Amino acid sequence: MDIMEIIKQQIEENPVILYMKGSPEAPQCGFSARAVEALIRCGKRFAYVDVLANPEIRANLPKYANWPTFPQLWVKGELIGGSDIIAEMAQTGELQKLIDEAVPE
Amino acid sequence: MAARIEAKLRAAFAPRHLEIVDESHRHAVPPGAESHFRVVLVSAAFAGLSRIARHRAVYRCLAEELAGPVHALALHTFAPEEWAGEAPPSPPCLGGDKGRAAKAPPEIATATKEEDPR
């Protein structure tokens, strides 16, 4: 399958998906670590892709998303933002609300 | 590079306040690399815009730099009435490619992994 199709499918099939450097257990970048910590604190299941282990996704997601950096959080098919936006939304409680709405109990 | 970023942001956003910090030395990049920057930008242009729209506007302005040597941009955007005088600090580097290069498999994963909540 074409890499853009793979990305599209991942984003469409997972209500919450984080593209990050490293894994939730072992993030390889401070920005990814901060994003995944905020997401874990929301307490819901989420999907993730380690872009360091998936170089084609790393190379093509920025084009797909028109967003140049990682991490990228996508909720219900929509790009929410990167680490700074995730951190701000976590602080205001908006992130919890967004995730709760996207992931049913 | 910081001067170039500053010139572009000043021209595009007429900022009320602008901080650009080169944080490259804190990251796993070659000596002298100008790759990681922190930008705090307070501009009336951001009033009424969502966070993602603000960041997209900055990325558009710096598209050339981001396609080249600039690898990370910690971005803190405020409309003038939101600005309280300081922005949160950037997180530490955890190794990036250097921490992981040897382990990266060449194939593409076709499925995403699920992470259990803790």
Backbone of each chain as ProteinMPNN parsed JSONL, in Angstrom:
{"seq_chain_A": "MDIMEIIKQQIEENPVILYMKGSPEAPQCGFSARAVEALIRCGKRFAYVDVLANPEIRANLPKYANWPTFPQLWVKGELIGGSDIIAEMAQTGELQKLIDEAVPE", "coords_chain_A": {"N_chain_A": [[0.847, -1.196, 0.0], [0.405, 2.257, -0.65], [2.372, 4.744, 0.971], [1.134, 7.095, 1.844], [-1.502, 6.283, 1.887], [-1.375, 4.406, 3.908], [-0.803, 6.027, 6.11], [-3.113, 7.606, 6.124], [-5.027, 5.677, 6.651], [-4.226, 4.802, 9.223], [-4.711, 7.109, 10.694], [-7.415, 7.449, 10.338], [-8.482, 5.132, 11.421], [-7.855, 5.026, 14.08], [-9.022, 6.487, 16.944], [-7.538, 8.06, 18.68], [-4.328, 8.923, 18.074], [-0.847, 9.0, 18.352], [1.966, 10.265, 16.851], [5.25, 9.754, 17.364], [8.668, 10.168, 18.64], [10.38, 7.396, 19.477], [9.039, 5.168, 22.02], [6.071, 4.985, 24.138], [7.051, 3.922, 26.561], [9.754, 4.354, 26.309], [10.554, 7.138, 25.36], [12.291, 9.037, 22.851], [12.856, 11.653, 22.668], [12.558, 14.825, 24.104], [10.318, 16.382, 23.596], [8.486, 14.565, 22.543], [8.29, 12.93, 24.775], [7.063, 14.595, 26.647], [4.608, 14.98, 25.402], [3.534, 12.364, 25.292], [3.387, 11.704, 27.968], [1.415, 13.462, 28.856], [-0.736, 12.465, 27.477], [-0.96, 9.849, 28.482], [-1.697, 10.449, 31.074], [-4.338, 11.12, 30.661], [-5.637, 8.748, 30.732], [-6.879, 6.995, 28.918], [-7.095, 4.519, 26.256], [-4.709, 4.652, 23.616], [-3.371, 4.859, 20.295], [-0.03, 4.538, 18.971], [2.708, 5.576, 16.899], [6.031, 4.904, 16.374], [8.12, 7.067, 14.985], [10.824, 7.01, 14.52], [11.413, 4.381, 14.161], [10.053, 3.952, 11.907], [10.881, 5.064, 9.174], [9.781, 5.878, 6.71], [7.269, 6.813, 7.292], [8.005, 8.872, 8.955], [9.222, 10.505, 7.076], [7.138, 11.174, 5.385], [4.751, 11.866, 6.743], [4.864, 14.621, 7.629], [4.365, 15.93, 5.175], [1.852, 14.955, 4.496], [0.374, 15.953, 6.606], [0.875, 18.617, 6.489], [2.531, 19.747, 8.424], [5.399, 20.371, 10.15], [6.857, 19.027, 12.181], [7.564, 16.616, 14.879], [6.37, 15.51, 18.081], [3.115, 14.462, 16.735], [-0.238, 14.836, 17.417], [-3.197, 13.218, 16.698], [-6.667, 13.34, 16.685], [-9.675, 11.746, 16.251], [-9.328, 11.81, 13.456], [-8.341, 14.344, 13.052], [-5.75, 16.751, 13.087], [-4.404, 17.73, 16.072], [-2.194, 18.954, 17.204], [1.252, 19.712, 18.107], [3.82, 19.093, 20.565], [3.881, 21.466, 22.196], [1.297, 22.508, 21.975], [-0.18, 20.347, 22.938], [0.737, 20.266, 25.587], [-0.167, 22.735, 26.536], [-2.937, 22.368, 26.281], [-3.298, 20.257, 28.012], [-2.783, 21.438, 30.423], [-4.898, 23.241, 30.704], [-7.031, 21.545, 30.857], [-8.396, 20.956, 28.597], [-7.421, 18.899, 27.016], [-8.009, 16.475, 28.322], [-10.799, 16.525, 28.144], [-11.163, 16.451, 25.38], [-10.051, 13.927, 24.762], [-11.633, 12.231, 26.298], [-14.056, 12.563, 25.009], [-13.464, 11.486, 22.552], [-12.789, 8.826, 22.994], [-14.771, 6.316, 23.911], [-15.958, 4.903, 27.031]], "CA_chain_A": [[0.0, 0.0, 0.0], [1.11, 3.535, -0.699], [2.643, 5.251, 2.326], [0.111, 8.098, 2.198], [-2.704, 5.498, 2.208], [-1.13, 3.803, 5.228], [-0.955, 7.108, 7.091], [-4.539, 7.976, 6.146], [-5.741, 4.591, 7.333], [-3.891, 4.854, 10.653], [-5.357, 8.282, 11.297], [-8.867, 7.262, 10.309], [-8.93, 3.96, 12.188], [-7.541, 5.184, 15.501], [-9.593, 7.754, 17.404], [-6.44, 8.864, 19.237], [-3.046, 8.367, 17.636], [0.293, 9.894, 18.546], [3.205, 9.99, 16.118], [6.267, 10.224, 18.303], [10.007, 9.594, 18.537], [10.481, 6.428, 20.561], [7.781, 4.549, 22.451], [5.626, 5.565, 25.415], [7.932, 3.467, 27.641], [11.11, 4.887, 26.106], [10.572, 8.228, 24.375], [13.666, 9.393, 22.459], [12.898, 13.097, 22.442], [11.861, 15.475, 25.213], [9.005, 16.864, 23.161], [7.63, 13.373, 22.478], [8.082, 12.47, 26.158], [6.085, 15.476, 27.271], [3.304, 14.723, 24.772], [3.001, 11.048, 25.65], [3.033, 11.763, 29.394], [0.121, 14.156, 28.963], [-1.755, 11.553, 26.943], [-1.112, 8.751, 29.443], [-2.451, 10.976, 32.219], [-5.771, 11.162, 30.338], [-6.16, 7.465, 31.202], [-7.592, 6.236, 27.886], [-6.228, 3.845, 25.29], [-4.388, 5.393, 22.398], [-2.392, 4.221, 19.414], [1.122, 5.387, 18.682], [3.669, 5.105, 15.908], [7.393, 5.406, 16.599], [8.587, 7.481, 13.651], [12.246, 6.659, 14.356], [11.426, 3.007, 13.668], [9.291, 3.951, 10.654], [11.42, 6.239, 8.484], [8.925, 6.371, 5.612], [6.214, 7.626, 7.911], [8.667, 10.096, 9.399], [9.507, 11.356, 5.915], [5.935, 11.553, 4.63], [3.66, 12.447, 7.536], [4.855, 16.088, 7.575], [3.713, 16.363, 3.929], [0.43, 14.61, 4.616], [-0.248, 16.787, 7.634], [1.328, 19.998, 6.353], [2.99, 20.091, 9.78], [6.78, 19.943, 9.902], [7.62, 18.442, 13.292], [7.004, 15.561, 15.739], [5.222, 14.605, 17.897], [1.838, 14.956, 16.211], [-1.405, 14.16, 17.989], [-4.398, 13.233, 15.858], [-7.861, 12.84, 17.375], [-10.802, 11.595, 15.325], [-8.959, 12.206, 12.101], [-7.948, 15.756, 12.96], [-4.495, 17.102, 13.754], [-4.598, 18.615, 17.228], [-0.992, 19.778, 17.29], [2.484, 19.111, 18.592], [4.09, 19.048, 22.004], [3.531, 22.705, 22.909], [-0.166, 22.609, 22.017], [-0.644, 19.283, 23.839], [1.043, 20.688, 26.961], [-1.1, 23.818, 26.905], [-4.295, 21.816, 26.429], [-3.306, 19.419, 29.224], [-2.812, 22.343, 31.571], [-6.22, 23.868, 30.834], [-8.076, 20.523, 30.959], [-9.016, 20.717, 27.284], [-6.963, 17.629, 26.455], [-8.81, 15.418, 28.955], [-12.15, 16.609, 27.584], [-11.066, 15.997, 23.991], [-9.793, 12.488, 24.733], [-12.835, 11.578, 26.834], [-15.095, 12.582, 23.965], [-13.046, 10.665, 21.408], [-12.658, 7.413, 23.375], [-15.838, 5.912, 24.826], [-15.54, 4.0, 28.114]], "C_chain_A": [[0.889, 1.255, 0.0], [1.251, 4.115, 0.713], [1.595, 6.28, 2.772], [-1.207, 7.404, 2.582], [-2.583, 4.877, 3.602], [-1.356, 4.848, 6.322], [-2.439, 7.457, 7.253], [-5.339, 6.937, 6.931], [-5.473, 4.61, 8.84], [-4.672, 5.975, 11.345], [-6.867, 8.101, 11.361], [-9.33, 6.147, 11.246], [-8.672, 4.08, 13.684], [-8.063, 6.52, 16.005], [-8.535, 8.672, 18.035], [-5.134, 8.204, 18.809], [-1.96, 9.424, 17.743], [1.463, 9.402, 17.704], [4.333, 10.607, 16.92], [7.631, 9.609, 18.001], [10.227, 8.701, 19.744], [9.107, 5.878, 20.894], [7.323, 5.227, 23.734], [6.523, 5.154, 26.584], [9.315, 4.094, 27.535], [11.103, 5.967, 25.028], [12.014, 8.656, 24.097], [13.812, 10.89, 22.219], [12.071, 13.732, 23.549], [10.46, 15.954, 24.844], [8.022, 15.705, 23.073], [7.311, 12.863, 23.882], [6.991, 13.295, 26.833], [4.688, 15.205, 26.709], [2.713, 13.406, 25.263], [2.64, 10.998, 27.136], [1.661, 12.407, 29.586], [-1.006, 13.23, 28.518], [-2.013, 10.392, 27.901], [-1.934, 9.223, 30.64], [-3.95, 11.085, 31.943], [-6.439, 9.82, 30.62], [-6.93, 6.642, 30.177], [-6.59, 5.556, 26.967], [-5.917, 4.771, 24.12], [-3.392, 4.588, 21.577], [-1.187, 5.149, 19.276], [1.949, 4.749, 17.584], [5.003, 5.742, 16.26], [7.982, 5.776, 15.235], [10.083, 7.216, 13.448], [12.371, 5.242, 13.799], [10.711, 2.892, 12.323], [9.686, 5.153, 9.798], [10.533, 6.767, 7.356], [7.775, 7.21, 6.141], [6.814, 8.944, 8.383], [8.884, 11.062, 8.228], [8.23, 11.915, 5.287], [4.814, 12.165, 5.452], [3.688, 13.986, 7.53], [4.19, 16.631, 6.308], [2.212, 16.118, 4.016], [-0.285, 15.627, 5.51], [-0.059, 18.282, 7.366], [1.732, 20.553, 7.727], [4.409, 19.535, 9.89], [7.442, 19.093, 10.986], [6.864, 17.306, 13.982], [7.222, 15.957, 17.185], [4.045, 15.299, 17.205], [0.72, 14.138, 16.854], [-2.594, 14.347, 17.062], [-5.547, 12.644, 16.662], [-9.025, 12.881, 16.399], [-10.483, 12.182, 13.951], [-8.459, 13.624, 11.941], [-6.632, 15.989, 13.701], [-4.768, 18.109, 14.869], [-3.383, 19.52, 17.403], [0.201, 18.979, 17.763], [2.607, 19.264, 20.097], [3.637, 20.304, 22.76], [2.017, 22.851, 23.054], [-0.727, 21.554, 22.982], [-0.428, 19.706, 25.297], [0.087, 21.792, 27.417], [-2.494, 23.28, 27.156], [-4.404, 20.925, 27.657], [-3.462, 20.311, 30.456], [-4.207, 22.937, 31.794], [-7.348, 22.846, 30.998], [-8.751, 20.206, 29.634], [-8.637, 19.35, 26.71], [-7.803, 16.475, 27.007], [-10.203, 15.363, 28.322], [-12.167, 16.046, 26.151], [-10.922, 14.477, 23.911], [-11.02, 11.729, 25.249], [-13.94, 11.51, 25.786], [-14.752, 11.633, 22.819], [-13.049, 9.177, 21.72], [-13.767, 7.061, 24.361], [-15.312, 4.933, 25.875], [-15.607, 2.547, 27.664]], "O_chain_A": [[1.973, 1.276, 0.583], [0.348, 3.985, 1.54], [1.221, 6.323, 3.944], [-1.93, 7.861, 3.467], [-3.546, 4.829, 4.367], [-2.015, 4.581, 7.327], [-2.945, 7.585, 8.368], [-6.196, 7.266, 7.751], [-6.396, 4.451, 9.638], [-5.214, 5.798, 12.436], [-7.519, 8.539, 12.309], [-10.429, 6.205, 11.797], [-9.22, 3.307, 14.469], [-7.61, 7.573, 15.557], [-8.624, 9.896, 17.938], [-4.875, 7.05, 19.152], [-2.114, 10.563, 17.301], [1.895, 8.256, 17.834], [4.375, 11.818, 17.133], [7.744, 8.664, 17.22], [10.258, 9.167, 20.883], [8.139, 6.087, 20.161], [8.09, 5.963, 24.355], [6.736, 5.945, 27.503], [9.973, 4.337, 28.546], [11.585, 5.746, 23.917], [12.856, 8.641, 24.995], [14.796, 11.333, 21.626], [11.001, 13.231, 23.892], [9.542, 15.934, 25.664], [6.866, 15.833, 23.475], [6.194, 12.418, 24.146], [6.11, 12.755, 27.502], [3.705, 15.201, 27.45], [1.533, 13.339, 25.608], [1.686, 10.319, 27.518], [0.852, 11.94, 30.387], [-2.086, 13.215, 29.108], [-3.162, 10.0, 28.106], [-2.77, 8.481, 31.156], [-4.748, 11.136, 32.879], [-7.663, 9.748, 30.737], [-7.58, 5.667, 30.552], [-5.421, 5.934, 26.894], [-6.755, 5.566, 23.695], [-2.667, 3.744, 22.104], [-1.294, 6.365, 19.436], [1.897, 3.538, 17.369], [5.102, 6.958, 16.424], [8.301, 4.9, 14.431], [10.554, 7.201, 12.311], [13.308, 4.934, 13.063], [10.763, 1.845, 11.678], [8.944, 6.13, 9.699], [10.532, 7.966, 7.077], [7.362, 8.188, 5.519], [6.205, 10.003, 8.229], [8.746, 12.277, 8.376], [8.242, 13.008, 4.721], [4.0, 12.914, 4.913], [2.628, 14.603, 7.434], [3.529, 17.669, 6.351], [1.408, 16.976, 3.651], [-1.385, 16.089, 5.208], [-0.754, 19.113, 7.95], [1.338, 21.649, 8.126], [4.601, 18.329, 9.736], [8.489, 18.495, 10.737], [5.689, 17.065, 13.708], [8.175, 16.676, 17.486], [3.984, 16.524, 17.102], [0.739, 12.907, 16.832], [-2.952, 15.465, 16.692], [-5.414, 11.572, 17.252], [-9.32, 13.916, 15.801], [-11.264, 12.939, 13.376], [-8.182, 14.066, 10.826], [-6.431, 15.484, 14.806], [-5.296, 19.196, 14.631], [-3.52, 20.704, 17.711], [0.175, 17.749, 17.816], [1.631, 19.527, 20.801], [3.07, 20.201, 23.848], [1.516, 23.258, 24.102], [-1.645, 21.841, 23.751], [-1.309, 19.524, 26.137], [-0.402, 21.777, 28.547], [-3.16, 23.672, 28.114], [-5.465, 20.84, 28.276], [-4.178, 19.977, 31.399], [-4.641, 23.111, 32.933], [-8.492, 23.225, 31.25], [-9.579, 19.298, 29.552], [-9.43, 18.721, 26.009], [-8.251, 15.607, 26.257], [-10.713, 14.288, 28.009], [-13.054, 15.28, 25.772], [-11.58, 13.822, 23.104], [-11.394, 10.698, 24.69], [-14.664, 10.519, 25.693], [-15.639, 11.051, 22.195], [-13.282, 8.354, 20.834], [-13.711, 7.464, 25.523], [-14.338, 4.22, 25.633], [-15.292, 1.645, 28.44]]}, "seq_chain_B": "MAARIEAKLRAAFAPRHLEIVDESHRHAVPPGAESHFRVVLVSAAFAGLSRIARHRAVYRCLAEELAGPVHALALHTFAPEEWAGEAPPSPPCLGGDKGRAAKAPPEIATATKEEDPR", "coords_chain_B": {"N_chain_B": [[21.218, 32.016, 12.022], [19.217, 32.447, 13.985], [18.898, 35.188, 13.712], [17.881, 35.363, 11.17], [15.451, 34.012, 11.441], [14.268, 35.732, 13.238], [14.028, 38.089, 11.701], [12.215, 37.3, 9.728], [9.951, 36.633, 11.254], [9.384, 39.052, 12.487], [8.699, 40.618, 10.28], [6.43, 39.299, 9.389], [4.609, 39.137, 11.534], [4.605, 41.413, 13.109], [5.445, 41.565, 15.92], [4.489, 42.08, 19.359], [6.001, 41.2, 21.363], [8.956, 39.307, 21.254], [10.836, 36.406, 21.492], [13.705, 34.613, 20.748], [15.395, 31.71, 21.11], [18.308, 29.895, 20.744], [18.447, 26.594, 21.133], [19.979, 24.52, 20.418], [22.36, 23.426, 21.399], [21.552, 21.908, 23.492], [20.759, 19.539, 22.508], [20.994, 16.362, 20.678], [22.894, 16.915, 18.434], [25.267, 17.762, 15.797], [28.251, 19.648, 16.76], [27.874, 23.171, 16.643], [25.642, 23.095, 15.06], [22.594, 24.59, 14.006], [19.761, 23.998, 14.972], [17.661, 23.575, 16.793], [15.204, 25.558, 18.066], [13.67, 27.916, 20.275], [10.756, 29.7, 20.364], [9.08, 32.536, 21.396], [6.255, 34.277, 20.875], [4.406, 37.133, 20.691], [1.605, 38.473, 19.411], [-0.74, 40.648, 17.818], [-1.834, 39.531, 15.618], [-2.575, 37.001, 16.281], [-4.921, 37.013, 17.669], [-8.07, 35.609, 18.227], [-7.46, 33.376, 16.735], [-7.16, 29.795, 16.563], [-5.043, 27.526, 18.471], [-3.776, 25.733, 16.755], [-3.993, 26.998, 14.308], [-2.432, 29.253, 14.733], [0.12, 28.115, 15.082], [0.415, 26.929, 12.59], [0.537, 29.194, 11.001], [2.981, 30.288, 11.777], [4.689, 28.209, 11.04], [4.299, 28.29, 8.293], [5.437, 30.738, 7.666], [8.087, 30.208, 8.283], [8.777, 28.158, 6.586], [10.828, 27.554, 4.776], [13.15, 27.488, 6.361], [12.463, 25.425, 8.088], [12.343, 23.327, 6.362], [14.93, 22.954, 5.909], [17.774, 23.38, 7.812], [16.572, 23.774, 10.314], [15.177, 21.95, 12.836], [13.634, 21.578, 15.008], [11.114, 23.409, 16.609], [10.192, 24.999, 19.304], [7.248, 26.336, 20.237], [5.602, 29.143, 21.345], [2.793, 30.837, 21.406], [1.041, 33.871, 21.659], [-1.798, 36.008, 21.933], [-1.854, 39.542, 22.459], [-3.429, 40.148, 24.793], [-3.394, 37.78, 26.158], [-0.908, 37.357, 27.099], [1.216, 36.815, 29.756], [3.728, 37.406, 30.495], [5.576, 35.344, 30.679], [6.695, 32.225, 29.209], [6.311, 28.615, 29.164], [9.166, 26.405, 29.876], [11.365, 24.594, 27.554], [11.418, 21.01, 27.017], [13.93, 18.527, 28.096], [16.463, 17.056, 25.927], [16.268, 13.66, 24.762], [17.899, 12.031, 23.394], [17.102, 11.376, 20.719], [17.664, 10.566, 17.296], [20.167, 9.499, 17.774], [19.86, 8.06, 20.075], [18.563, 5.879, 19.2], [19.223, 4.88, 16.753], [20.538, 2.408, 16.103], [18.645, 0.516, 16.588], [16.539, 0.888, 14.863], [14.265, -0.599, 12.756], [14.203, -1.405, 9.243], [11.821, -1.848, 7.923], [8.358, -0.971, 7.201], [5.904, -0.446, 9.567], [2.695, -1.783, 9.408], [0.552, -1.706, 10.985], [-0.719, 0.051, 13.806], [0.485, 0.269, 17.126], [-1.085, -0.588, 20.174], [-1.415, 1.168, 23.168], [-1.537, 0.438, 26.529], [-3.55, 2.019, 28.957], [-2.29, 3.69, 31.878]], "CA_chain_B": [[19.873, 31.469, 11.839], [18.277, 33.138, 14.878], [18.652, 36.518, 13.142], [17.017, 35.174, 9.998], [14.122, 33.692, 11.973], [13.729, 36.953, 13.832], [13.649, 39.03, 10.633], [10.997, 36.805, 9.076], [8.808, 36.715, 12.173], [9.055, 40.482, 12.673], [8.022, 41.095, 9.072], [5.126, 38.652, 9.193], [3.679, 39.192, 12.674], [4.744, 42.675, 13.853], [5.226, 41.104, 17.298], [4.543, 42.939, 20.534], [7.117, 40.639, 22.11], [9.524, 38.188, 20.507], [12.069, 35.809, 22.032], [14.199, 33.472, 19.979], [16.538, 31.132, 21.819], [18.912, 28.732, 20.091], [18.611, 25.541, 22.147], [20.616, 23.395, 19.722], [23.42, 22.815, 22.213], [20.946, 20.974, 24.457], [20.25, 18.374, 21.779], [21.98, 15.441, 20.116], [23.212, 17.355, 17.071], [26.701, 18.073, 15.695], [28.634, 20.96, 17.298], [27.677, 24.266, 15.702], [24.366, 22.979, 14.345], [21.542, 25.506, 14.423], [18.669, 23.082, 14.633], [16.566, 23.599, 17.757], [14.938, 26.915, 18.527], [12.481, 28.177, 21.058], [10.224, 30.991, 19.948], [7.929, 33.076, 22.113], [5.786, 35.3, 19.948], [3.167, 37.778, 21.113], [1.208, 39.293, 18.27], [-2.179, 40.88, 17.625], [-2.276, 38.671, 14.517], [-3.059, 35.713, 16.804], [-6.217, 37.16, 18.342], [-9.171, 34.911, 17.568], [-7.02, 32.171, 16.021], [-6.919, 28.604, 17.385], [-3.615, 27.227, 18.645], [-3.197, 25.084, 15.576], [-3.899, 28.002, 13.243], [-1.267, 30.097, 15.042], [1.345, 27.378, 14.788], [0.506, 26.771, 11.137], [0.962, 30.483, 10.437], [4.431, 30.415, 12.015], [5.369, 27.209, 10.2], [4.267, 28.791, 6.907], [6.41, 31.831, 7.593], [9.447, 29.659, 8.383], [8.771, 26.877, 5.85], [12.135, 27.34, 4.158], [14.096, 27.108, 7.422], [12.062, 24.121, 8.625], [12.651, 22.301, 5.35], [16.381, 22.84, 5.902], [18.514, 23.042, 9.028], [15.819, 23.865, 11.571], [14.639, 20.62, 13.036], [12.635, 21.662, 16.074], [10.7, 24.758, 16.96], [9.273, 25.053, 20.44], [6.495, 27.51, 19.829], [4.651, 29.651, 22.343], [2.14, 31.956, 20.719], [0.061, 34.558, 22.496], [-2.344, 37.309, 21.563], [-1.356, 40.464, 23.503], [-4.199, 40.091, 26.045], [-3.137, 36.49, 26.825], [0.51, 37.289, 27.474], [1.404, 37.127, 31.173], [5.117, 37.751, 30.728], [6.521, 34.239, 30.507], [6.234, 30.999, 28.56], [6.925, 27.444, 29.798], [10.462, 26.006, 29.313], [11.412, 23.432, 26.677], [11.853, 19.776, 27.695], [15.304, 18.102, 27.764], [16.667, 16.075, 24.859], [16.404, 12.289, 25.276], [18.77, 11.245, 22.515], [16.68, 11.45, 19.328], [18.162, 9.507, 16.417], [21.353, 8.86, 18.36], [19.438, 7.111, 21.092], [17.722, 4.843, 18.666], [19.597, 4.524, 15.388], [20.915, 1.013, 15.919], [17.501, -0.367, 16.739], [15.453, 1.186, 13.937], [14.128, -1.568, 11.684], [13.981, -0.718, 7.983], [10.496, -2.042, 7.324], [7.287, -0.087, 7.646], [4.826, -1.126, 10.284], [1.42, -1.516, 8.741], [-0.471, -1.513, 12.007], [-0.24, 0.82, 14.933], [0.459, -0.489, 18.368], [-1.959, -0.02, 21.197], [-0.749, 1.374, 24.455], [-2.483, 0.327, 27.632], [-3.518, 3.145, 29.893], [-1.721, 3.397, 33.2]], "C_chain_B": [[18.845, 32.17, 12.72], [17.906, 34.496, 14.3], [17.694, 36.419, 11.953], [15.576, 34.862, 10.425], [13.469, 34.957, 12.519], [13.233, 37.922, 12.752], [12.336, 38.596, 9.986], [9.777, 36.957, 9.978], [8.401, 38.172, 12.401], [8.271, 41.014, 11.473], [6.597, 40.545, 8.978], [4.13, 38.973, 10.305], [3.719, 40.513, 13.452], [4.597, 42.425, 15.359], [5.326, 42.208, 18.35], [5.724, 42.505, 21.402], [7.637, 39.44, 21.323], [10.798, 37.711, 21.196], [12.447, 34.665, 21.12], [15.44, 32.961, 20.687], [17.022, 29.919, 21.041], [19.198, 27.69, 21.168], [19.336, 24.329, 21.564], [21.635, 22.667, 20.59], [22.848, 21.814, 23.232], [20.532, 19.668, 23.796], [21.371, 17.576, 21.127], [22.244, 15.785, 18.653], [24.698, 17.707, 17.009], [27.014, 19.457, 16.276], [28.422, 22.034, 16.236], [26.366, 24.198, 14.928], [23.377, 24.01, 14.89], [20.219, 24.836, 14.07], [17.451, 23.208, 15.533], [16.383, 25.031, 18.287], [13.667, 26.956, 19.354], [12.023, 29.586, 20.691], [9.031, 31.352, 20.825], [7.488, 34.306, 21.323], [4.441, 35.832, 20.425], [2.761, 38.74, 20.003], [-0.304, 39.455, 18.215], [-2.719, 40.003, 16.499], [-2.874, 37.355, 15.02], [-4.438, 35.808, 17.452], [-7.295, 36.437, 17.542], [-8.763, 33.668, 16.799], [-6.833, 31.022, 17.003], [-5.42, 28.379, 17.513], [-3.02, 26.669, 17.369], [-3.055, 26.075, 14.425], [-2.699, 28.927, 13.474], [0.031, 29.39, 14.662], [1.526, 27.202, 13.279], [0.994, 28.063, 10.481], [2.475, 30.672, 10.607], [5.199, 29.424, 11.133], [5.403, 27.658, 8.742], [5.341, 29.855, 6.704], [7.838, 31.285, 7.547], [9.6, 28.345, 7.604], [10.153, 26.539, 5.295], [13.149, 26.843, 5.2], [13.768, 25.709, 7.953], [12.325, 22.99, 7.632], [14.159, 22.054, 5.316], [16.934, 22.503, 7.27], [17.689, 23.046, 10.311], [14.948, 22.631, 11.735], [13.532, 20.664, 14.083], [12.379, 23.113, 16.42], [9.737, 24.625, 18.133], [8.558, 26.389, 20.315], [5.492, 27.91, 20.897], [4.046, 30.926, 21.788], [1.044, 32.554, 21.596], [-0.508, 35.763, 21.752], [-1.957, 38.255, 22.71], [-2.111, 40.337, 24.828], [-3.981, 38.775, 26.798], [-1.749, 36.435, 27.466], [0.698, 37.729, 28.918], [2.881, 37.333, 31.494], [6.089, 36.592, 30.703], [5.868, 33.023, 29.877], [6.932, 29.82, 29.218], [8.253, 27.055, 29.131], [10.342, 24.806, 28.378], [11.872, 22.205, 27.448], [13.289, 19.41, 27.307], [15.32, 17.136, 26.589], [16.767, 14.687, 25.478], [17.193, 11.416, 24.31], [18.423, 11.317, 21.042], [17.206, 10.29, 18.51], [19.335, 8.769, 17.042], [20.978, 7.813, 19.377], [18.873, 5.847, 20.494], [18.247, 4.215, 17.377], [19.835, 3.036, 15.182], [19.707, 0.082, 15.927], [16.441, -0.203, 15.65], [15.352, 0.152, 12.825], [13.789, -0.847, 10.374], [12.545, -0.834, 7.47], [9.453, -1.09, 7.922], [6.266, -0.917, 8.414], [3.518, -0.784, 9.6], [0.303, -1.339, 9.759], [0.122, -0.682, 13.129], [-0.363, -0.02, 16.197], [-0.47, 0.196, 19.366], [-1.187, 0.1, 22.495], [-1.795, 1.282, 25.554], [-2.406, 1.548, 28.532], [-2.919, 2.744, 31.23], [-2.471, 4.188, 34.252]], "O_chain_B": [[17.734, 32.457, 12.274], [16.752, 34.917, 14.379], [16.823, 37.267, 11.758], [14.617, 35.376, 9.85], [12.287, 35.216, 12.295], [12.153, 38.5, 12.875], [11.457, 39.419, 9.729], [8.705, 37.36, 9.527], [7.214, 38.484, 12.497], [7.306, 41.762, 11.629], [5.679, 41.239, 8.542], [2.93, 39.07, 10.047], [2.924, 40.699, 14.373], [3.722, 43.008, 16.001], [6.132, 43.132, 18.24], [6.357, 43.317, 22.077], [6.855, 38.653, 20.789], [11.715, 38.491, 21.452], [11.606, 33.841, 20.76], [16.419, 33.69, 20.846], [16.24, 29.025, 20.717], [20.077, 27.877, 22.009], [19.31, 23.243, 22.144], [21.759, 21.444, 20.524], [23.577, 20.978, 23.765], [20.006, 18.778, 24.466], [22.514, 18.021, 21.03], [21.865, 15.039, 17.75], [25.325, 17.927, 18.046], [26.152, 20.337, 16.287], [28.751, 21.832, 15.067], [26.017, 25.141, 14.218], [23.335, 24.266, 16.094], [19.642, 25.08, 13.01], [16.326, 22.974, 15.09], [17.293, 25.617, 18.873], [12.738, 26.169, 19.171], [12.807, 30.535, 20.708], [8.093, 30.568, 20.975], [8.256, 35.249, 21.133], [3.469, 35.087, 20.548], [3.475, 39.694, 19.696], [-1.053, 38.528, 18.522], [-3.922, 39.755, 16.428], [-3.589, 36.673, 14.286], [-5.053, 34.785, 17.751], [-7.418, 36.628, 16.332], [-9.622, 32.969, 16.262], [-6.401, 31.232, 18.136], [-4.626, 28.956, 16.771], [-1.931, 27.055, 16.944], [-2.1, 25.996, 13.653], [-2.031, 29.332, 12.523], [0.913, 29.964, 14.023], [2.635, 27.31, 12.757], [1.769, 28.028, 9.524], [3.158, 31.152, 9.702], [6.23, 29.765, 10.554], [6.39, 27.444, 8.038], [6.053, 29.861, 5.7], [8.695, 31.834, 6.855], [10.456, 27.522, 7.93], [10.59, 25.389, 5.34], [13.904, 25.903, 4.95], [14.664, 24.912, 8.23], [12.506, 21.838, 8.024], [14.612, 21.055, 4.756], [16.606, 21.459, 7.834], [18.06, 22.397, 11.289], [14.107, 22.317, 10.893], [12.598, 19.863, 14.037], [13.297, 23.928, 16.51], [8.599, 24.187, 17.965], [9.192, 27.444, 20.289], [4.643, 27.116, 21.302], [4.705, 31.962, 21.712], [0.235, 31.84, 22.189], [0.212, 36.453, 21.03], [-1.753, 37.793, 23.833], [-1.491, 40.41, 25.889], [-4.351, 38.672, 27.968], [-1.468, 35.557, 28.282], [0.385, 38.865, 29.274], [3.243, 37.425, 32.667], [7.301, 36.806, 30.706], [4.66, 32.813, 29.99], [8.02, 29.979, 29.771], [8.451, 27.339, 27.95], [9.343, 24.088, 28.405], [12.623, 22.322, 28.416], [13.811, 19.914, 26.312], [14.321, 16.482, 26.292], [17.285, 14.535, 26.585], [17.153, 10.19, 24.406], [19.315, 11.321, 20.194], [17.199, 9.149, 18.973], [19.483, 7.56, 16.863], [21.668, 6.807, 19.537], [18.717, 4.844, 21.191], [17.781, 3.155, 16.959], [19.382, 2.467, 14.189], [19.742, -1.003, 15.346], [15.549, -1.041, 15.518], [16.275, 0.037, 12.019], [13.156, 0.208, 10.397], [12.104, -0.009, 6.67], [9.646, -0.501, 8.985], [5.826, -1.968, 7.947], [3.268, 0.37, 9.255], [-0.781, -0.867, 9.415], [1.329, -0.715, 13.368], [-1.215, -0.902, 16.3], [-0.604, 1.419, 19.375], [-0.404, -0.778, 22.857], [-2.815, 1.969, 25.512], [-1.321, 2.047, 28.83], [-3.032, 1.595, 31.655], [-2.155, 4.092, 35.438]]}, "name": "protein", "num_of_chains": 2, "seq": "MDIMEIIKQQIEENPVILYMKGSPEAPQCGFSARAVEALIRCGKRFAYVDVLANPEIRANLPKYANWPTFPQLWVKGELIGGSDIIAEMAQTGELQKLIDEAVPEMAARIEAKLRAAFAPRHLEIVDESHRHAVPPGAESHFRVVLVSAAFAGLSRIARHRAVYRCLAEELAGPVHALALHTFAPEEWAGEAPPSPPCLGGDKGRAAKAPPEIATATKEEDPR"}
